Amino acid sequence: MRPPKPKSRPDRVSLWRYMRLFRQDILSAQPERLYGAWMAEFRTPFFRSYLANDPELLRVILKDRPSDFPKSNRIGEGLRPLLGKSVFLTNGPTWERQRRIIDPAFERGRLAHSLPAMWDAGEAMVARVLDHIGTGEKIEIEIEEIASHAAADVIFRTLFSIPIEDKIASEVFHEFRRYQRAQPILNLAAFVPLPRWLPRFHRSDTKAAAHRIRTLITDLTNRRMQEIRNCTAPHDLATRIMTTRDPETGETFTVDEMVDQVAIFFLAGHETSASALAWALYLCATNGKWQSTIAKEAQALTTPTDVKRLTLSRDVFRETLRLYPPVPMMVRETTKPETFRKRAIPKAAQLVLSPWHLHRHTRLWDDPDVFDPARWQMPESKPSIRDAYMPFSTGPRVCPGAGFAMAEGPLLLSMMLRAVELSPVTGKTPEPVAHLTVRARDGIWLGAKPRDTAASKDAASATG
């Protein structure tokens, strides 16, 4: 089954045309040849950009010499009003200190503390869907909105031990939805290297939404700081991060620093998880065999720790992340002249690392555009899985929440398909576009009905 893929642009377009296409969707702004290229160059009057698909180059950039290729500040310009100096945007000693404090909270042994919150959010998601579709004939539902709501619920339950129905949590969720609609992927500073002293011209609605979100997160963080002082704080992610001391300096995050981190946790943990879950549900809806297989496997789910048994659901989720990586491109910057594939790369050049093109590369994957979860158990797929798969990046800057996401995604996918049968809607094939993450231009519409009366009643009664 070949799921939808954006149309590529003509091979050559003007800079002005490219900028307009890029602001509308970064995927369809790229030429088709990138799916088979090891390296490609894009020149503008202001900077040079190089796309690297060669696994050997990726290893150099992300693993062997990551400090020589810091994150590009230009892409971060558009997100800075919301994310401040979060771990997603920083480099050097500041980033190293942040990771020393953040990483322990996501260690494998501590992940078990988050599983009950994921389970509760999953049960609440299923109950909402069953209540909406009722017990009658199949109806159409918009699955991206459902996935977004569920992913936000997971974040608030795991971070602050509150459900999405909490007043502040609900306000943050709705403000983030406004921010997503107001925030373009790029602003002027992404294309033109502006001096640091020059003000950045963000749209007024973008700045206003970011301010409202940060104000709400500050309230949550201040409340948790007081609970920590009173020894009444729950042992959730926020508490673990706020009480972790930097092993080198002995310092913890200040409230302002924690607000920055919570903003990226919500953006990364909510927006990317929602994208992956929605596409996974769509792919299963269009492939009855895999949907039935996951629903059957999910019957064994009785406790949150049963997530480790979801091997088939995990393979489906991995294949979803291959076809629809939530973050389709990453940008690094050279700190000195380099030579890549006999090509001279100047200092301050932009290096584009594209999971979207790497995961669909015609020279690295068999049938790259085909949805085939079985490939994850095939020996011949191991080289590509090892060298050409990085939905969470790789190396020192790998996403600290990768393990969290790989527990949340298969669990929510299994819980949904155990109770609800999904099917595609004629004439409503979703069109992938990328702004903050890979989403569908007009949402993902699916037919839905209870899988069977017994399973539906059990799922609904479990939420009480």
N, C-alpha and C positions, 0 to 999 in steps of 0.2 A: 504494500500500500504506500503510495507516494502522497504524503500530506502537503498542504499548500506551502508555497515558497514565493517570496517576493520576486517580481520581474526585475531584471537588471537594467540599468540605464545603458544608452549607447556608449561605445568605448571612449569617445572623445566628446567632451562638453566644455563650455566656457566656465571660468571660475565663478562667475555670477550665477550661472545655471546650477553649478555644483553646490554652491552655498544654499540656494533655495531648495534643492532636492534634499540636502543633508538636514536642513531644519525640519523638513516634512517627515523624513524617514531615512535613517542612516543606512538601511539595508538596500533599498531600491536605488539609492544614490551611487551604488558601486557597480562596476562593469562585471560581466559574466566571467571574464578571463581570470578573475581572482580566485575562482574555485579550483583552478589548476596551476596557479603560479606559486613558485617558491618565494618570490619576492617581487614587489612592485613599487614604483616610485611615483609620487604625486608632487608636482611643483606649483607653488604660488609665488607672487611677488614678495611675500613676507616670510615664508619658511618652506622647508622641504619635509615631506612626510613619506615614510617607507612602510609598506605593509610586509610583515615577515610571517610566512607560513612554513618555512623550513624548520623541522623539529630540532635540528642542530643549532640554529640561530636562537630559537626559543629557549633552549637549554642554557646557552651563554647568557642571554638577557635576564632570564628569570631565576636561574639556579646557580650558575658558575660565578657571575659577576653582577649580582643585582644592584649593588651600591653604585655601579657605574651607569646604571640606567634607572634613575628615580622616576616616580610618577610625574607626568607632565602637569604643570600648574594650569595650562590653558584649558584643559577639559574641566578642571575643577572650578574654574571661574564661575560657571553657571550655577553650581551647586553650593557655593560658599555662603550665600545668605542663610541657607538652612543648616548646613553641616559644619560651619565654622572651621575649627581646627581639629576635626575628628580624625580618627585613625585612617579613614579612607582617603584623606586629602594630604596628609603630612608625609614628610620624608626625613631621613637622617636621624639624629639623636632624639628628636621629638617623637617620631614614629616608633623608634626602638623602645623608648620609655613606655609609650602607650601599649605596645604589644606585651611588654613584660607584666603589665597590670591586667590586661584583658585576657590573655591566653589561658591562664590557670582556670578561669571560670568555665572554659569550654573543653577542658581535658576530658578524655573518654570516661573516666570514672565518675566525674561530676555530671555527665550528661543524664545519668539515670534520674537525677533530681528533677529534670525538666519533663520526663516522659508522662507523669500523671497530668500535668497541665496540658500537654499536647492531646492526651486522651480525652480530657474534659472538653477541650475545644472541638475535637472531632465529633464527639457525641452531640454537642450543641449544634454543630453544622448540619449533621444528619437530621436532627429533630426539626430544624428550621426548614430544610428542604422538604421533608415529609409533610410537614404542616402546610407548606405552600402547594404541593402537588396533589395532596389529598389521596383518596383511594380509588378515584375514578379512572377515566381514560388518560392516555399520555398527554402531557401539556409541554409547551416550550418554556425553557428557563434560560437565563443568561448566566453562564457558568463562571465568567470572569468575576462578576460582582460577588458571587457566592464564595469563590476561592479567595478573593480579596478580604472579605469579611472574616473568613475562617483564619487566614494567615495573620490578620491583625489581632484576632482573639488569642491565637497562640502566643504572639509577642507580648501582649499585655499580661497574660496569665503567667508566662515564664519570667518576664522581667519584673513585674510589680505585683504579682499575685492578685490581679483584678481581672474580671471578665470584660469583654468589649462593651457590655451594657453599663459599666461604670460611667458616671457622667463625664469625667475628664477623659477617660479612654475613648468614649464615643466621640467627643469633640475633636480629639487628636486625629482619629480615624477619618472623620469627615473633612477636616482641614487638609489632611494629606491628599485626599481625593481632589480637593480644589487645587492644591499645589501641583499635582500631576498634570492637570489640565492647563495650568498657567505657565508651567516651566518648559521652555524649549530646550532641546539637548545642548545647544550652543548659544553663546552670545558673542558680541564683537571680539572680545579678548581671546576667544578660542582661535580666531583666524589672524588677528593682528596683534603682534607682541606689544602690548601697551606698557609704559613705564609704571612702576609700583605706585608712584604718587598720584597718578591719574585716577579719578573716581571711576568705578565700574557702573555701567548703565544697565541695571536690571529693570525689568518691567515692574511697574508699581504694584500690579496684582501679585506678582511673584514675591516681591519683598514683603508685602502685607501678609500673604499666606505664611511665609517663613517666620515672620515675627509672631504671628498667632500661635503657630505650632511650638516655637521655642518657649513662649510664655507658659503654655500649658505643660510642657515637659519640665520647665523650671519648677512649677508648682509640685509636680509629682516628685521631683528629685529632692526638693526642700523637705517635703513631707517624709520621704524615706530617710533623709539625713537625721531628722528629729527622732524617728523611730529607732534608728541605730543608736543614737545617744541614750534613748530610754530603754534600750535592750528589749524592744518589742518588735523588731523588724523580722519579717518572715525570711526563711533561708532560700531566697530565690536569686535569679541572676543579678538583679540590681544590687542586692545586699552583698553578694559575693564580690562583685566588681568594686563597689564603693568601699569595702573593707580590706581589699587586697593592697598590700604595700609593695611598692617598687623594691625588689630585693637589693638594688644598688644604692638607692637614696633613702629608703624607708618611708617615702611619701605616698599618700593616696591621692586620688583625683579630687580636685576642688569641685564645688557644685557646678561652676561654669564649664569645667572640663567634662564633667559627667553629662551635662546637657548635650554637649557636642557628640559624645559617644552614643547616648540614647537616640539621638536623631539619626545616626547612621545605622544603629541596630534596627530601628524601625524601618528605615528606607530599605536597607539590605535584606533584613529578615522578613519584612512584610511584602514589599514590592516584588522582590525576586522569587520568594516562595509562592506568592499568588500567581505569578506568571507561569512558573513550572507546573503547579498543580492544575491550573486551568488547561494548559496544553496537554498534560497527561490525561485528563478526563476526556478531552476532545479525541485524542488518539485512540483511547479505549472505546469511545462511543462509535468510532468508525471502524473498529476491528473487533467484531463480536467474539472471536476466539480468545483473544487476550483478556477482554472484559470478563468473560465467563470464568477464565482461569483464575483471575485475581479474586473474583467474588467467591469462588470455591475455596481458594487458599485462605481468604479472610474469615471463613467460618470458624477457624481455629483461634481467632483472637478472643481472649478472655480478660487479659490484663495488659497494662501498658508495656511491660517488658517483653510481651510476645512479639514486639516489632522485629526482634532479631530473627524470627521465623519467616518473615515476609520476603523470601528470596526472589520469587517471581515478580512481585510488586516492585522490588528494588531494581530489577533488571528493566522493567518498563519505565521506571522513573529515570534511570541512567540514560536509556535511549531517548526519552523526552528531552533531557538536558543536552544530549548530543544534537538533536534536531533543532531545538529551540532554547539555546543557552540564554538565560534571562539577561545577562550582561553580554551583548554580542561583540563588543570591542573594548580593548584596554589600550591606554596610550602611555608610553614611556618616553624619556628624552635622553639623548646622548650628552654626556658631560665632557667629552673630548672626541676628536676625530676617530672614526673607526673604519675598518674595511670588512664589508660583509659580502660574500659571494663575488669577490673581485670588484666590488663597487665601493667607491670612496663615499663615506657618510660623514658630513660635517658635524662639528659641535653644535648642540642645541637643535638637532634634527628631531622630528617627532617619529617615534617608532610605534606603529599600530600593530597590536597583537589581536587577532580576530578569531575568537572561538567559533563564531558563526561560519567563517570560511574554512577554518582548520577542521571543524567537525564534519564538514561536507566536502572535503578536499577529494578531488577525483583520483589523485595518485596515492591517497593514504587509506581510503576506505572502500570496501566492496559495496556497490549499490548505495552510495552515500546519501541519496535523497529518499531511501526506502525506510519505512518504520519496521524494524526487525529486532525486537528485544532479545531474540535467540542468539544474536551475534555476541552477546556478553558472556556466553558459555562456550564459544567456539575457540579452540586453540589458535586458529589462524587470525583471530582478531586481536590477540594479545599485543603485538607490536603497535598497532594503531591506538589501542586503549592506553598503552604506556606512554607513547610519544605524541599523540595527536588528540588528546582529550583533556580539557582544562576548564570546565564550567565554573570552577571556583578559583581560577588561576593556579599557580603552582610555585614552589620554592618558598623562600622566607615570607613572601607577601600573600601566600595562600589564605583564602578567607578563613578566619578563626572559627566561623560558624558552619563550616562544611559538614562536619559530623552531625551537627544539630539538624541541618537541612536534610541530610540523608536518612534521618530518623523520622522527621516530621512529614516529608513528602510521601513516602510509601505508606505510612500509617494513615494519613488523611485520605489518600487515594483508596486504600483498602476498605476503610470504614464507610466511605461513600458508596463504593460499588457493591459492598455487601448488602446494602439496603435499597439502592436505587439502580434501576436499569436505564442506561442512557443510549441515545441513538442520534445520528446526524439529522439535520433538518434540510430538506430539499430546497435548493436555491439560496442557502445561507452558509456557504463555505467561508470560514474566516480568512481574512487577509492579514498576514503578519506584518507588523510595522514596529520600528524601534524608536523610542524616545528615551525615557529613563530606562526602560526594559523592553523586552520583546512582548508585545501585546497584539491583540487583534483590532483592526481599525474600527470596526463597528461591533465589537464584542464577539463572544462565542456562544451561539444559540444551539441548544441541544433539546431533543425530546427526552422527557423523563417520566418514569412511572415507578411505583414501588416494585422492588424485585419480586417479592412474594409477601403475602400477608403476615406470615410468622416472623420473617426477618424484620419487616417494617415495625411490627408491634414491639419486638424485642429491642430494636434500636431506639424507638421512641420512648419506651418505658424506662430504658437505662438512664435517660436524662431526667426522669421524674417530673 
